[in-house]
Amino acid sequence: MSQTDPARLPLEQKASLLSGRDFWSTEPVEEAGIPSIVLTDGPHGIRRQRGDADHLGIHAGEPATCFPPAVAVGSSWDPEVAARVGAAVGREARALGVGVVLGPGVNIKRSPLCGRNFEYYSEDPLLTGVLAAAHVEALQAEGPGASVKHFAANNQETDRMRVSADVDERTLREIYLPAFERVVTQALPATVMSSYNAINGVPASQNRWLLTEVLREQWGFEGAVVSDWGGVYDRVAALAAGLDLQMPGTGGADDAAIVRAVRAGELDEALVDAGARRVAELARRPVPAAGGFDAGAHHALARELATACPVLLKNDDATLPITGRTRRIAVLGAFATAPHYQGGGSSHITPTRLDTALEEIRSLAAGRGQEVTHAQGFAIDGSSDATVLREEAARVAADSDIALIFAGLGDESEGHDREHLDLPAEQVELIRAVAAAAPRTAVILSNGGVVSLEAFHDDADAILEGWLLGQAGAGAVADLLFGVAVPSGRLAETIPLRLQDTPSHLNFPGEQGHVRYGEGVMVGYRYYETAERAVRYPFGHGLSYTTFTTDRLNAAVTGDDTATVSVTVTNTGERPGGHVVQVYVATAAGPVRRPARELRAFTKVFLEPGETATVELELGRRAFAYYDVEDGWWRVAPGSYTIQVCENAAHVLAEHTVTLTGDVTVRALSLDSTVADWFAHPVVAPVLRRALTEGMTDEQVRASEENAGMLDMVASLPMRQFLGFVGIQAEALERMIELSRPIPD
């Protein structure tokens, strides 16, 4: 089939390429060698709909493996886990005839209330970006393209179709854009999906600053920008801003609007040509022939990957793992037989099979001669008598050696945010009653967003945060409970003591069409550590069945704005296990407020008992930089930087301070520069002081020096206003302004 340059097609055909043929596929132009391709969800599995179509998960898709969602993968802190999920999703996409997989989602967890947090990795942009880049690279290596989403500042579901996220540029650049930037520049995704919301009053789908200036001109993105489904509000404005493909199609109505705008001289046809070329290139991506996939092997893979994700939050007196000395095990809670393993909405997968915790625990216990009993404990839908179920569960627990309570959330979905962090009251009451009756109690949580532990934390002997683990998650949890696998997950988001403690609490979800990101860069642990706000469990926390020591920290400067750090890790316990080396940077250098510390590098190492490994990590320029809104770029301020190797965001294990030359930036002065700027300028300040003291007696000069504090009163005045207080001639100031200008290289 010959391939024609789409720009040579008639205007109407070019315009037709810029919107979907139907709900899931693009418009073909067969005579030009442009086929139709299918784009479909999702991030952790394929939701391929052949019949009735929707973007809300109402109609089921063809069976596919539901792998651990991003909320779980985030807590693995392991790019290999993310890559293996991405590769498997890519294989299934190819098998099901999908050309572009809509994912991963890399939005930052600004608030634990966001209803879609189960689709996102973390509250930290570095962790999010590293995992997402690994996912995209591996997925696209299988043939299909990826669509990194939702670009950008889409951090809530409330009023998501029209709310304006009002965010200052430094916060955007340091918190909400870096994960997208890393994926775009390192993994080269086929597409980027624009979000529904507006950013500072401009809808993302028609935001030229976002889609063209940042994405294409600054980051070098060469793929296609696709809308979220139904997320285009003005097709002509969106195309002019840089949005190539509108999904789904609108029956030709918006194509006609593009044609009219071009013929009326309101839209440059070159923009139509550019968009058509990008969509054609997307449709022409070489994808290996579709075939089947090994559902059994992928289910086993899903189980293996899921074991890397849960976080052991608490484990008093080595309650877990369950050993052979434990003879009677009570399995309690409705989620033991009706697992909560994924969220609702567009990412909802029809699984190939689904394991349950009760059956997986029975299977492992049978081989050890252990007895397993079960009680429902509570009803997910509240349809049964909670008191009767609770009392039955307490009786079963009292006759056991350990009670395992499977608790969590049942209603988490795209489209709505949560109102609080609490578990349902009947589940809390169950935990308390069982803990009072059983010799030992372990709580296993299934939830896509953080839940408060305060109502039952001290009652439980052990708490395993399981998140949402996909269709094989029950088997993974059983492996962890019995010590077949060792927990190695670490929190990718903070668990607060109270909702009121969260940094976005007073500004979420906004009001009257706006949500103000008033916390700025102080998101998640950046806020808690800077404000010294106590939390239940900090970002990066996670226990193991073995122990590790970290020592021999060495940090070395490798350039004006770079360094390396090395550290030795030893498994000092009796089991093999995984440990996450977390490297943070703390500094007060520069003119902006910096968080107490920020994650700047990490890696996960797996060690046998007694094994030691030396880990070396590079800290590039961005590890030390802040975004300078005045210069519109990243700056490394000269000064001291403390490199910290931490157990978690709140616990520093070792640290070393280095001094960086950084960027010596001398800005040109103007009459609008402040008095403080003038007196701080290394070249102009001495000249200015001489001009001010010219004609003074020695006594007057000494008096002015003694009253130097008076300068503080006028420090923020623009120089043009300060002139009214002093007698400097305009010509002299012009000469000083000329002196302030940097000499070209």
N, C-alpha and C positions, 0 to 999 in steps of 0.2 A: 504494500500500500504506500503510495507516494505521500510525502508529508509537505503540505503547503504552509508557508508562513501565514499565520492567522491574520496578520496585518493586511494581507492581499485579498482577504475575503470581503464581500459586501458588508456594509455597516450593520445591517440587520443580523447577519450571521455572526459577526464579531460580538455584537451585543448579546446574542443568545448564549454565547459561551460563558457569560458572566453571571449566570444564575442557574440553579438546578433544573434538571428536566422534571424531576418529581421530588419526593421527600428525601430520598437517599442518594440519588445519582445525578451526574452531570450531563449536560446536553452534548451529544456527539455531533461532529461534522465529518461523516465517514469519507466523503470525497476529498477532504483535506488531510486525511490520516489522523483524525482526532477522535478517539473512541470515547465512549461513556465509561466512567468509573464510579464505584460505590464508595461512599464515605459513611462510616457508621461508628457508634460507640463500641468499645469503650476503653477506659484506662487499664482495667484489670481483667478483661475478658471481652469476647466479641458478642455484641447484641445485634445479630443479623436478622432483620425482619423481612420476610418474603411476602407476607400478606398485608394486613392492616398495619399502618405505620404511625408512629408517634415518637415524640422526643421526651416522654415523661415516664417510660417504663410501664405503661398501661397494658400494651399488647406484648405478649411473650415473643422472644426471639428463638432462633434455632439453638439447640443445645450446644454449649461451649463450656470450657473450663473456667470456673470462677476462681481466679488466683487471688492471693492476698491483696486487698486494696491498698492504696497509698498510705493510709493511716497506719497500717501495719508495717509496710515496707520502710516507712520513715523511721520507725523504731528499731529496725535492723541495723541502721547506720552502716549498711553494707552495699556498695555499688554493685557487687557481684549478684546479690539477691535481686536488685532492681533490674540488672541486665538480663538475668535468666527469666524473670517475669516478662520483660519486654520481648525477648526472643521467642518465648512460647506463644505470647499473644500474636506476634508477627506470623508464626507458622499457622496458627488457627485462622488468622485473617486471610492468609493466602489460600488455605483450604476452603474457606467459605466465600471466596471471590470478592474480597474486600480490598480496595485499592488504597484507602486512607483510613487509619484508625484514629478516632477522635480522642486523643489523650497523648501524654499524661497531663493532669492538672497541676499547676505549680503555684497556685495562689497561696499566699502566706496566711497562717492561722492567726489573724489579728485578734479574734475573740473566740473563746471556747464555745460560744453560743452559735456560731455559724453552722447552719444545718447541713452544709456540704463538706464539713471538715474531713469526713471519712475519705473523700476523694483527693485530699491534699496531704503533703508529706510532713510539714513542719512549720514551726513559728520562726525558723531561722532560714535566711536565703541561701547560705552556703550549703547546708545540708540538703535543702530542697533541690538546688541546682545540680549538685554532684549526682544525686540519685536519679533525677529526671534525665540528665544527659546520658547516663549509662543506659537507662530504659530506652531512650530514643535511638541511640546508636545501635543497640542490639535488635530492636524491632525492625529498623530500616534495613539492617543487614540481611533480613529474611525476605525483603522485597517490597512489602507495603510501605507507604509513607506514614509519618506521624503528624499529629496536629497538636502542638503544645498550646495549652489554654489556661485560663481565660484572660486574654491580654486587654486590660490590666486593671489592678486595684479592684478586683471582684471578690470581696471578702465577706459578703453576706448574701442571704437569700431574700431578706425583707426588701420589698419594693425594687427588686433587682433589675427590672426592665427599664427603670427610668431614674433611679436614684443617682445623684451626683456625688462621687467620692471626692471630697475636697481635701487635697493632699499637697503639701509643699514639695518643691522639686527635690530638695535634699532627701526627704523621706522616701519619695518615689525611687530615687536613684540608689539609695543605700538599702532599702528594705523590700520594696515591692517589684522592682524591675530586675535585680541581679540574677534571679533564677532563670528568667526568660533569656537574659543576655547570655548566660553560660550555655544554655541549651542551643540557642541560635548560633553562637560563634563556635562552639565545640562539636555539637552533634548534627548540625545542619538539617533541621527538620524540614520536611517537604512543605508543611504549611504551619501557619500560626493562626489561631482562632481569636478573633476579637470578642470582647465581652459585651454583655448587655448594657452595663451601667455607663454613666457619663463620668468623665474625669475633669474636675474643675469646670463643670458646666457643659462640656462638649462630649457627646456620645462617643464611646470608644470606636464604634464602627465608622465614624466620620471625623476622626481626630487626626488631622494631618501631622501634627507634631509627634504623635505616638507611632502611627503606622508608616510614615515616610521619613521624617527627620531622625527619629530615634532608631526605629527598626531597620530601615534600609540604609540611610546615609551614614549613621554612626556605627551600627552593628554589622552592616554588610549583608543583610538578609536578601537572598535571591529567590526564595520560594514564593508561594502564593499565600495571600491573606484571605481567609475564609471567615464568614460571619458565623456567630453562634446562630442556632436555628431560630429564625424570626427576629433576629437582632439588628436588622437594617431599618432605619426610620426615614431616611432620605437617600434613595439609591444613587442619585447623581452626586450628592455631596459625599457619600461614602466612596464612590469611585474616584472622585477628585482627591480624596484624602489618602487613598492607597489601598482600599479594600477591593480585592479582585473578584472573589466568588461569593455570591449571595446564596445562602441555603435556608430553607428549601426554595424551589422556584415559586414564582407568583403567577404562573400561567401566561407569561409574556408581558404582563403589565409594566414591570419595571424595566424590561428590555426596551420597550417602546419609549419609556421616559428617557432612557439614555440616548436613543436615536433622536428624539425631539430636541434634547438639549444640545447635541452636536450640531444639528441642522439650524438651530437658532443661534449658534455661536456662543452658547453658554457653557460648553464643555469642549475641551481640546480633544480632538479625535486621537491624538497621540496617547492619551491616557487609556482610551478604549483599546488601542493596539497593544499597549504594554500589559494590560490586564488579560487580554485574550491570549497573548503569548505565554504568560505565566500559567494560565489554566490549561492551555494546550500542552505545555511542558509537563504539568502535573499528570494529565491524562495519559501522556505518552511514556510515563515512567515504566521501565521494564520490570515486570513482576513475573516471577516464575509461574508456570502453569499450576492451576489449582489442583488439589488432590485431597486425600483424607488426612486425618491426624490421629495419632495414637491416644485415644481418650484415657486409657488405663495408665499409660506412661505419664501423661500430663497430670493426672490426678495424683500419682505418686510424687511427681515433681512439686505440685502445689502443697502437698503435706510436708515435704522436705523444706521448702522455702518458708513455710509458715512457722516452723520451729525456731527460726532465727528472729522472729518478730516480737513475741510477747515479752513484757517487762516484769520481772519479779520485783515488786515494790517492797515487800515486807516478808520476812521469813524468820520469825522468832524461834529460837531453840531448834533450828534445822527441821522445822515442821515438814518441809519438802526437801528432797523427793520422798515419796512413799517407799519404804524399804520392806524387805521380807518380814520384818518383825511386826508389821501392821497386818492383822488378820481380817479385820472387818472394816469395810469402806462404805460409808453412806454417801450416795450421790443424790443431791437435792437441787431443786429449782427447775422451772419449766424449760429453761434454755438447754438443759442437759438432753432433752429429747426433741426440742424444736429450736435448733441453733439459729442465733442471730449472727450471720456471717457476711452480710453485705448491706449497703444502704439502698434506699429507693431512688427512683428517678431514671434519668437517661443511662446511667451506668448499670442498671439492674440486669443481671445475667440469668439466663435459664441454664442451670448447672447440668453437667453430664451425669453427676451423681452427688449425693450429699451424705456425709458421715454425721453421726451423732455422738456426743461425748459419752453417753451412757453405754452404748454398744462398744465404743473403742476402749473404755475403761474396763468393761467386762472382759473383753478379749485379752487385754494385758494381764488383768488380775487372775484370769483362769489359769494361765501358764505358771502362776506363782502360788496357786492354791489359796487365793484370797477370796473372801466372800464379799459380794457387792449387793447392797440393798438400795432401794430407790423410793423417793417420795416427791411428788410434784412441787410442793412447797408454796407455790403461788401460781395464779393464772395470768398469762401475759395480757389478756384482754379484760381482766378483772371480772370475768363472768361467774366465777365460783366463790364460795364462802372463804374468805381469806383466813379467818380464824381457824376453821376446820383444817385447811391445808397446812397452816403453820404448825398447829398442834400435832398433826400427824408426822410432819417432818421432824419436829423436836423429839418425838418418841423414837423415831428411826435413828436419829443422831445419837441419842443417849445410849443406844445399844451398839455403837460403833467404836472403833479406835480412832477414826478420823472422819470428819464430815467435809465433803466437798460441795460448796454451794455455787451453782452457776447462775449468776445474776447479770443484769445489764439493762440496756435500753432496747425498746422494740420499734419505736417510731422515729427513724432518722431518714430524712429524705431531702433531695433537691426540692426547692420550692418554698421551704419554710425554715426559719431559725428556731432554736430552742429558747425557752423563756427562763430556764434555771439550769443548775448543774446537778440537781438531786436525782438519785435513784427513786423509783416509785416507793411510796411509803410501805406497801406490803412486803417489798423485798428487804428493806431495812429492818423491819420488824422480824422477818424470818431470820436474817443473819444474827440479830441479837438473841433471839430465842434459841437458835441452834448452838450458838457459841456458849450459851449458858448451860446447855445440856451435854454437849459433846466434849470428849477429852481434848481434842484438837480440831480447829476449824480453819479451812482454807477457802478463800473466796476467789472465784475465777470470773473475771468481768468480760462481758462482750458489749462493746460500745464503740461507735464511730467518732464520738467527741468526748472530751474529758468529762468525768463525773466527779462530784464531790465525795470524798471518803470520810468526811468528818463524823457522820452519823454512826459509823460502824468501825472505823479504823482500829480503835483500841480493843474492840471485841474480837477481831479476827487474829489468828496466829500467823497467817500468811495471806498475802494478796498477790494474785497474778493478774496483771492487766493484759488481757488477751486482744483488745481492740476487735476489729473485724478481720477474720483470717481466711475468708474464702471457703470453698466447698469442702476442703480437706482439713480445715482448721481444727475440728474436733479430735482427729487423730494426732495432730501436732501437739495439742494441749495434753492429751493423754501421755504422749512420749515425754513431755516435760515434767508432768506430775510424777511419773514413775522413774525419772532419771535416765530413760533411754536417750534423751537429749538433754543438754545443759542450757539453761536460759542465758542468752547473751544480748538481749534487747536492751536498749537505753531509751529513755524518754526523749522524744522529738518535740515535745511541748511540755510546758510547766503544768503541774497540778497545784492549783492555788488552794489556800485555806478557805477563801470566800470569793464569791463572784464579785463582790464589791472591791476586792483587792486587785482585780485585773486592770491593766492599764487603759483599756478602751471602755471601761464600764460606763462612764458618764457620756460617752459619745457613740454608743452603739444601741440600736441600728440607725440613729439619726432621726430627723423629723422634717416634715414639710419638703420632702424631695431632696434633702441634703444630709450627708453624713460627714462630719468633720473629724479628720484624723488628728485630733488634738494632741495625742501622745507623741506625735512625731516619730523619731527613730527609736523611741523607747518602747519597743514591742517585745512581749514575752519576757524572757530572762533578762534582756537588756534593761528593762524597767525594774524588775524585782531586785536585781543586784545593785543597780544604781541608787534606787530609793531605799535599799536595805529593808525590803518588805519580805517578811517571812512567808514561806510557802510550805505546803505539805511535802511535795517532792519536786526538786529542781530539774530543769532541763538537763538531760544527760545522765540522770540517775538510773541505776539498774543493778540488781544483785545477781549473784551467780551461785552455783553449787561448789565452786572452787574459789581460790583467792589469788590475787595478783599484787606484786609490788612494782613500783615505778621509781627508777633512780637514774643517776648519771646523766642528768640533763645538761646538754651543751647547746648553746645558741651562738651562732657566728654570723656577723655581718658580711654579706657577699657583694654589696654595692651601696650606692647612695640611698636606696630605698628597698632593699631586699635582704633576706637573711635565710639561714637554714637552722633547723632545730633537730636535735637527735636525743633519744631517750631509750633507756633499756627497760624492758618489761619482762618479768619472770612469773611463771605460774607456780605459786608456792603451795598450792593445794593438792588434792589427791585425785582430781578428775580433770580430763581435758576440757578446755573451755575457750570462749572468745572474749577478748577484751578490746574496748574502744579507747584508743589514745586520742584525747581531746586537747587541742592546742588553741589557746585564747590569747588575744593581745589586749593589753590595757595601756592607756595613755591619756595624758591631759594636754598633749601638744596640739597646737593650732588654735584658731579663733572660734571654733564651734564646740558645743557641749558634746562630749563623747560618752557612750555608755561605760559602765565600770569595767566591763570586758566584753569582747566579741569573739565568737568562734571563727578561727581563721584557717584551721587545717584539722583533719582527722583521718584516722585509718583504723581498721579492725584487724586484729591479729589473733590467730588461733594457735594455742600452745598446749603441748602435752604436759603432764605433771613434771615439775622440775625444769622444764625447758625455758630458755632465755632467748629473747630476740631484741636486736637493736633496731629501732625505727627511726628513719630520717625523713623529715618533711620539709618541703620548700615553702617559704613565705615570700610570695611575690609582692610587687608594688601595691596591689589592691589590699593586701593584708594589713597595710598601715595607713591607707588613704581615707580621706573623707571627700565628699562631693562638695566642691566649692561653687556655690550658686552665683558668685560674682564673676568668676572666670568661666563658668559652664564646663568644668572638667574636674578630674580627680587630682587631688593634691596630697602630697606627703609632707607634713609640717616638719621642719627640723626639730630634733629633740629626742627625749628618752621614750623608749617603748619597752614595756615589761612583757616578756613572752612567758606565758603560764601554761603548764601542763596540769590539767585538772581531772579530778574524778568525775565532776559534773560542774555545772555553771556556778555553783556556790562553794565548791571545795577545791582549793588550789593545793596540788601535791608538791609542785616545785616551780620555781620561777627564776628568770634571768633577765636582767635589764640591759638593753643595748641602746646605743646612741646612733641615730641616723642623720646623715647630712640633709636628706630630703630635698624639697624644692625651695630654693631661695628665690622668692617671688617679690619683686619690687614693682609696685604699680605706679603708673603715671598719675600725677595729681591734677586736680582741676579746682575751680572755685566752688564746686559742689562737694569736694572732699572735706571731711571734717577737720577741725582744728587738731584733733588727736592724730589723724592721718598725717597731717603736715609735720607735726612735731616728732612723729615716729619715723619719718622717711630718712634713710641713712645718708642721703646726699643733700637733701634740701634742708633738713632740720638745723644743721649748723649755720647755714646761710640765713635762714629765717631768724634764728636767735640773734645773730649779729645785726640784722636789719632792725629788730625790735629794740635792741639796746643802744643803737647808734645815737649819739648825742647825749646819752645819759652820763651822769657823774658816777664815779666808782661807788659812792654811797648808794645811789639809786639802783645800780646794778645789783649790789649786795641785797638791798631790800626786796628787789623783785625775785631774787633767788630764794630768799627766806620765805616769800609768799608763793612759792611754786605750787602749793596746793590750790591756789585760786584757779589754776589752769583746769582743774577738774570740773569747775563750774561751767566752763565754756567748751569742754572737750568735744561735745557732740554737735556744736554749732557748725554749719557749713562755713567755709572760709569767707564766702562772699558776704555773709552776715557779720562775721567777726571783724571785717574791715572797718566797720563803723566804730569800733572801740580802739583801733590802733591807727597809726599814721604811716602806713606803708603805701608807697606809690604803686599804682596799677602796673607801671612798666617794670618795676622790680619783681612784682608777683609773676608777670608773664615770663621773665627770665628764669624764675624758680620753677615754673611749670615746665619750661623747656628742659631745664636740668633734670627734672624728675623722669623724663621719658627714657626708657631703656635704650641703650645703644644697640642697633641691629647687629647680628652676628656677621 
